[in-house]
Amino acid sequence: MIASSEKFGFVLIERWLSNLKSIAFLRLDNRELDFIKRYF
């Protein structure tokens, strides 16, 4: 149960990261790019 929940969380995080990156690259907003560089 714990392993499946960890895998599920990892998939959610990966999906969120890909969405965040695509949004940042589409908008090319300096604030969002700084946000990504700061936390990743």
C-alpha positions in Angstrom: 0.0 0.0 0.0 2.8 2.4 0.9 4.8 1.6 -2.3 1.7 2.1 -4.5 1.0 5.4 -2.9 4.6 6.5 -3.3 4.5 5.6 -7.0 1.2 7.4 -7.4 2.7 10.5 -5.7 5.7 10.3 -8.0 3.6 10.2 -11.1 1.6 13.2 -9.9 4.8 15.2 -9.2 6.2 14.3 -12.6 3.0 15.4 -14.3 3.0 18.6 -12.3 6.6 19.3 -13.2 6.0 18.7 -16.9 3.0 21.0 -16.8 4.9 23.7 -15.0 7.8 23.6 -17.5 5.6 23.6 -20.5 3.6 26.6 -19.1 6.9 28.5 -18.4 8.3 27.8 -21.8 5.1 28.8 -23.5 4.8 32.1 -21.6 8.5 32.7 -21.2 7.8 34.7 -18.1 10.9 35.7 -16.3 9.3 35.3 -12.9 8.3 31.8 -13.7 11.7 30.9 -15.1 13.3 32.3 -12.0 10.9 30.2 -9.9 11.9 27.0 -11.8 15.6 27.7 -11.5 15.2 28.5 -7.8 13.4 25.3 -6.9 14.8 22.9 -9.5 
